[in-house]
Amino acid sequence: MDGRTPLVLVSGWTGAMDDVVTSLLGPGTVAVRHDLSRVYEGVVRRTLYADGDAPRETILELAHGCVSCTLREDLLPLLRTLSTRSSVQRIVLAMDPALEPEALCWAIENVVVAGIVGQVDGSASRDVRIEAVIDCLDAATWLADATGDDALADRGIVASGDDDRTVAQVVVGQVDYADALVVTAGPEVDAWERAKLAAVLERLAPGAPIAWVGPGDKLDADALVAAVPLGARRGAITDAHSPLLRGEPPLTADCGVTLVEFSATRPFHPERFHEAIDVLLDGVVTARGRAWVATQPDEALWIESAGGGLRVASAGKWLAAMTPEEQDGVDTSRRAMAALRWNEDFGDRDTSLVVLVHAADPSEIDRTLQWALVSDDEMTDRQAWAEWNDPFGQWHEDPCETAESPYSEQKKEAQE
């Protein structure tokens, strides 16, 4: 039996976060809220709530004000300390909008907390286990936020001096990582809008129980936590080579919302792919997956979009580019999946993308990505691939004028 203290994370950009926390508060439960609105100034406001007690507020001053400082210096040690109290049987963490649950769960599992009297140095996961991640959203605004391109700074939220995340990245990531959802839906949300949002949520967070809350409705958050299925993520961290379709999302279209799966066993031409990639940003809630680009034979690229923003990063080496010793250190499930599709010439290199569409033509997405692949003639001249111009470089973000690819200056010099 797991004797660690259960931890419920409550995230949300808008919606019923306060109602969820209040519903969960009861004998043996303590709630923690960090206000990060002034973290870039080195100031964080922390509030503790317990059933029957007045809220206790503490002002924290951090030498290097940022989200990671808050986690390392206060939140993670606090979780370990609270877990040792006999009066605390469950912890509820009401997350600031600037915090993303996946990043926090990673920190709970991996960041070493040292120097707590009477406790062995280690991560907070030694003492707490994530029982559920609940995300709260407002049906009237969520889809517009999830498909827009506003930066957090445009909404007055700056978690650190170099925080360039978008609202869409945050709100899409919060739902994607949730084990359960609470959706506030007032009379201004008509039946069609509600049905379309439900179709998006069912595909973005498949299997997550959803509580739709209208004006005056009473929320039973404990019942919602109890409804989280056994196979839910509960804070588990996946990587770029994990299955892209978790759970069992509907694969049919509903209200114009559908999942598009794209796969290919030949690489993308880098310049055509760069031109085609805009198809993942128009009428799309999110796209994610691995890409094989001809000019980068060793590295898999991770493609991830949310609303109008795109991020391309390294997904690590392909197995075929690793030494036998490196392959031995790879998860056995990844090696098993790679063995099923292994190609004599290219090994495990391939492309696999999943696109959540809400107002785009799935066939046009497929046609555009197919066009960007290396052609039959180009496949016969592999020696030329290394000479092709690569707009992606080590990483890439759209819009292009804000990218910091190491290739950008080389291209500029070549044109002068």
C-alpha positions in Angstrom: 0.0 0.0 0.0 1.3 3.5 -0.9 1.6 5.4 2.3 2.5 8.7 0.7 0.2 11.7 1.2 -2.2 12.2 -1.8 -1.7 15.4 -3.7 -4.4 17.0 -6.0 -3.3 19.7 -8.4 -5.9 22.2 -9.5 -4.9 24.2 -12.6 -6.8 26.6 -14.7 -6.6 29.8 -16.7 -10.2 30.8 -16.0 -13.1 28.9 -14.5 -14.0 27.4 -11.1 -10.7 26.9 -9.4 -11.9 28.4 -6.1 -15.0 26.3 -6.1 -12.9 23.1 -6.7 -10.5 24.0 -3.8 -13.4 24.8 -1.5 -15.2 21.6 -2.4 -12.1 19.6 -1.7 -11.3 21.2 1.7 -12.5 19.1 4.6 -11.1 17.5 7.7 -7.5 16.4 7.0 -7.1 18.4 3.8 -4.9 21.4 3.5 -4.7 23.7 0.4 -1.8 25.7 -0.8 -1.9 28.6 -3.3 1.0 30.6 -4.7 0.4 34.0 -6.3 3.2 34.4 -8.9 2.0 37.7 -10.3 5.0 39.5 -8.9 7.5 36.7 -9.1 9.7 38.5 -11.6 10.2 41.1 -8.8 11.3 38.4 -6.4 8.0 38.4 -4.4 5.6 35.5 -4.1 2.5 35.4 -1.9 1.7 32.0 -0.4 -1.6 31.2 1.3 -2.5 28.1 3.3 -6.1 27.0 3.8 -7.4 24.4 6.2 -10.9 23.3 7.1 -12.3 25.6 9.8 -9.2 27.8 10.0 -8.6 31.3 8.7 -6.3 31.5 5.6 -2.6 32.0 6.6 -0.7 34.2 4.2 3.1 34.5 3.9 5.1 36.9 1.7 8.2 35.2 0.3 11.1 37.1 -1.0 13.2 35.2 -3.5 16.8 36.2 -4.4 16.3 35.3 -8.0 12.6 35.7 -8.8 11.3 33.1 -11.1 9.0 30.1 -11.2 11.8 27.6 -10.7 13.0 29.5 -7.6 9.5 29.3 -6.2 9.4 25.6 -6.7 12.9 24.8 -5.4 12.9 27.2 -2.5 9.3 27.0 -1.2 6.8 24.8 -2.8 8.7 21.5 -3.0 10.0 21.7 0.6 6.6 22.8 1.8 5.0 19.6 0.2 7.5 17.4 2.0 7.0 19.3 5.3 3.2 19.2 5.1 3.3 15.4 4.4 4.9 14.7 7.8 2.1 16.3 9.8 -0.4 13.8 11.3 -3.2 16.3 10.7 -2.6 16.4 7.0 -4.2 13.5 5.1 -4.4 15.2 1.7 -2.8 18.3 0.0 -4.5 20.4 -2.6 -2.4 22.7 -4.7 -4.2 25.6 -6.4 -1.8 26.5 -9.2 -1.1 30.0 -10.4 -2.1 30.4 -14.1 1.6 30.8 -14.9 2.4 27.3 -13.7 1.9 24.3 -16.0 1.0 21.0 -14.3 3.3 18.9 -16.4 6.4 21.0 -15.4 5.3 20.9 -11.8 4.8 17.1 -11.8 8.3 16.7 -13.3 9.7 18.8 -10.6 7.9 16.8 -7.9 9.4 13.6 -9.3 12.9 14.8 -10.1 14.1 17.9 -8.2 16.0 17.0 -5.1 14.9 18.8 -1.9 17.7 18.9 0.7 18.2 20.2 4.2 14.8 19.4 5.7 15.4 18.4 9.3 14.5 14.8 10.0 14.0 13.9 6.3 16.3 12.2 3.8 17.4 14.4 0.9 15.3 13.5 -2.2 12.4 14.6 -4.4 9.0 15.5 -3.1 7.7 12.3 -4.6 9.3 10.4 -1.7 6.5 11.9 0.5 3.6 12.8 -1.8 1.8 11.0 -4.7 -0.3 12.7 -7.3 -3.9 11.6 -6.9 -5.3 13.7 -9.7 -4.7 16.8 -11.8 -7.9 18.8 -12.2 -8.1 21.6 -14.8 -10.7 24.3 -14.7 -11.8 26.3 -17.8 -14.5 28.7 -19.0 -16.6 27.4 -21.9 -17.1 31.0 -23.1 -13.5 31.8 -23.6 -11.3 28.7 -23.7 -11.5 27.8 -27.4 -10.6 31.3 -28.4 -7.7 31.3 -26.0 -6.5 27.9 -27.2 -6.5 28.9 -30.9 -5.1 32.4 -30.5 -1.6 33.8 -30.5 -1.6 36.1 -27.5 1.5 36.0 -25.4 1.2 35.7 -21.6 2.7 39.2 -21.3 -0.2 40.5 -23.4 -2.5 39.4 -20.6 -0.3 40.9 -17.9 1.3 37.6 -16.8 5.1 37.4 -16.7 6.5 34.5 -14.7 10.1 35.5 -15.4 12.0 38.1 -17.4 12.3 35.8 -20.4 8.9 34.1 -20.3 7.7 34.1 -23.9 5.0 31.5 -23.7 1.7 32.0 -25.3 -1.8 31.8 -23.7 -2.6 28.9 -26.1 0.5 26.9 -25.0 -0.6 27.2 -21.3 -4.3 26.5 -21.7 -3.9 23.6 -24.2 -1.1 22.1 -22.0 -3.3 22.3 -18.9 -6.2 20.4 -20.5 -3.9 17.9 -22.2 -2.3 16.9 -18.9 -5.5 16.8 -16.9 -7.1 13.7 -15.3 -10.4 15.5 -14.8 -12.0 18.7 -16.1 -14.4 21.3 -14.6 -16.1 23.4 -17.3 -18.0 26.6 -16.3 -20.8 27.1 -18.9 -23.1 30.0 -18.4 -26.2 30.9 -20.5 -24.1 32.8 -23.0 -22.7 29.5 -24.2 -25.2 28.0 -26.7 -25.7 24.3 -27.4 -23.5 24.4 -30.5 -20.6 26.0 -28.7 -20.9 23.6 -25.9 -21.0 20.6 -28.2 -17.9 21.8 -30.1 -16.0 22.4 -27.0 -16.9 19.0 -25.7 -15.6 17.4 -28.9 -12.3 19.2 -28.5 -12.0 18.2 -24.8 -12.8 14.5 -25.5 -10.0 14.3 -28.0 -7.5 16.4 -26.1 -8.0 14.7 -22.7 -9.6 11.4 -23.6 -11.1 9.5 -20.7 -11.0 12.5 -18.3 -14.4 12.9 -16.5 -15.9 16.3 -17.1 -18.1 18.3 -14.7 -20.1 20.9 -16.5 -21.0 23.7 -14.0 -23.7 26.3 -14.6 -24.7 29.3 -12.5 -25.8 28.1 -9.0 -24.7 24.5 -9.6 -23.0 22.8 -6.6 -19.7 21.1 -7.5 -18.7 17.8 -5.9 -15.0 17.7 -6.5 -14.4 14.6 -4.4 -16.8 12.7 -6.7 -14.9 14.0 -9.7 -11.6 12.8 -8.3 -13.2 9.4 -7.5 -14.3 9.2 -11.2 -10.8 9.5 -12.5 -10.1 6.2 -14.3 -7.4 3.8 -13.2 -5.4 4.3 -16.3 -5.2 8.1 -15.9 -1.8 9.8 -16.1 -1.8 11.1 -12.5 1.4 13.1 -13.0 3.3 10.5 -15.1 5.8 12.1 -17.5 6.1 11.0 -21.1 8.7 11.8 -23.7 8.8 12.5 -27.4 8.9 8.8 -28.3 5.9 7.8 -26.2 2.6 7.0 -28.0 1.0 10.2 -29.3 -2.6 9.0 -28.9 -3.0 8.2 -25.2 -6.3 6.8 -24.0 -9.0 6.1 -26.5 -9.9 9.4 -28.1 -12.8 9.4 -30.7 -11.3 9.1 -34.2 -14.5 10.3 -36.0 -15.4 13.9 -36.7 -17.8 15.8 -34.4 -18.9 19.4 -34.9 -16.0 19.8 -37.3 -13.5 18.6 -34.7 -11.4 15.6 -35.6 -7.9 14.1 -35.1 -5.7 13.8 -38.1 -3.0 11.2 -38.0 -0.1 11.7 -40.4 2.8 9.2 -40.8 5.5 8.7 -43.3 8.5 6.4 -43.8 10.5 8.9 -45.8 11.9 12.3 -44.6 10.7 15.8 -45.1 12.5 18.1 -47.5 13.5 20.9 -45.0 12.5 23.9 -47.1 9.2 22.4 -48.3 8.4 21.3 -44.8 9.2 24.8 -43.5 6.7 26.2 -46.1 4.1 23.5 -45.4 4.2 23.8 -41.6 1.8 26.7 -41.5 -1.0 24.2 -42.2 -0.6 23.1 -38.6 -1.4 26.6 -37.3 -4.7 27.5 -39.1 -7.9 26.0 -37.9 -5.9 23.7 -35.6 -6.1 23.5 -31.8 -2.8 21.6 -31.4 -0.4 19.4 -33.3 2.3 17.3 -31.9 4.7 14.5 -32.9 8.0 13.5 -34.3 9.5 14.5 -37.7 12.3 13.1 -39.8 14.0 15.9 -41.8 16.4 14.8 -44.5 19.2 17.3 -43.5 19.2 16.1 -39.9 19.7 12.3 -40.2 20.7 11.7 -36.5 18.2 13.8 -34.6 14.4 13.4 -34.5 12.6 16.7 -34.3 9.7 17.3 -32.0 6.9 19.4 -33.5 4.4 21.0 -31.2 1.8 23.7 -31.9 -0.8 25.4 -29.8 -3.1 27.9 -31.5 -1.0 30.2 -33.7 2.4 29.3 -32.1 4.8 26.6 -33.1 7.8 25.0 -31.4 10.3 22.7 -33.0 12.9 21.1 -30.7 15.2 18.1 -30.6 13.5 14.8 -29.7 16.9 13.1 -29.3 18.7 10.7 -31.4 17.0 8.0 -33.6 17.9 4.6 -32.3 19.6 3.9 -35.7 22.0 6.8 -35.0 22.9 5.5 -31.5 25.8 3.3 -30.5 24.9 -0.1 -29.0 25.7 1.2 -25.6 23.4 4.2 -26.0 20.6 1.9 -27.2 20.9 -0.2 -24.1 20.0 2.9 -22.1 16.7 3.4 -24.0 13.4 2.3 -22.6 12.5 -1.2 -23.7 9.0 -0.2 -24.9 10.6 2.3 -27.3 13.0 -0.3 -28.6 10.2 -2.8 -29.1 8.0 -0.4 -31.0 11.0 0.6 -33.2 11.7 -3.1 -34.0 8.2 -3.4 -35.4 8.8 -0.7 -38.0 12.6 -1.1 -38.6 13.8 -0.4 -42.1 17.0 -2.0 -43.5 18.2 1.4 -44.9 16.9 3.9 -42.4 16.3 2.1 -39.1 13.6 3.6 -37.0 13.5 7.0 -38.7 10.0 8.1 -39.6 7.4 10.8 -39.1 4.4 10.6 -36.9 2.1 13.6 -36.2 -1.3 14.0 -34.6 -3.3 17.1 -35.4 -6.4 18.2 -33.5 -8.5 20.2 -36.1 -11.4 22.4 -35.3 -11.8 24.5 -38.4 -9.6 23.1 -41.1 -9.8 20.6 -43.9 -8.1 17.3 -42.8 -7.5 16.3 -46.4 -5.7 19.6 -47.1 -3.4 19.0 -44.1 -2.6 15.5 -45.4 -2.0 16.7 -49.0 0.3 19.6 -47.8 2.4 17.4 -45.6 2.7 14.7 -48.3 3.9 17.4 -50.7 6.6 18.4 -48.3 8.1 14.9 -48.2 11.2 14.0 -50.2 10.2 12.9 -53.7 11.0 9.6 -55.4 13.7 11.2 -57.5 15.2 12.9 -54.4 15.2 9.6 -52.5 17.6 8.2 -55.1 20.2 11.0 -54.5 20.8 10.8 -50.8 24.2 12.4 -51.1 22.6 15.7 -52.0 20.5 15.9 -48.8 23.4 17.2 -46.7 23.7 20.2 -49.1 20.1 21.3 -48.8 19.3 24.5 -46.9 17.8 23.8 -43.5 15.6 26.6 -42.1 15.1 24.8 -38.8 18.6 24.5 -37.5 18.7 23.4 -33.9 15.3 24.7 -33.1 12.7 26.9 -34.6 9.6 28.9 -33.6 7.0 30.7 -35.6 6.6 33.5 -36.5 10.0 33.2 -38.3 11.1 36.7 -37.5 11.3 35.8 -33.8 13.3 32.6 -34.4 16.9 32.3 -33.2 18.0 29.5 -35.5 21.8 29.4 -35.8 21.2 29.0 -39.5 19.5 32.4 -39.9 22.8 34.4 -39.9 24.4 32.0 -42.4 21.4 32.4 -44.7 21.6 36.2 -44.4 25.3 36.3 -45.2 24.8 34.0 -48.2 22.2 36.4 -49.6 24.4 39.5 -49.2 
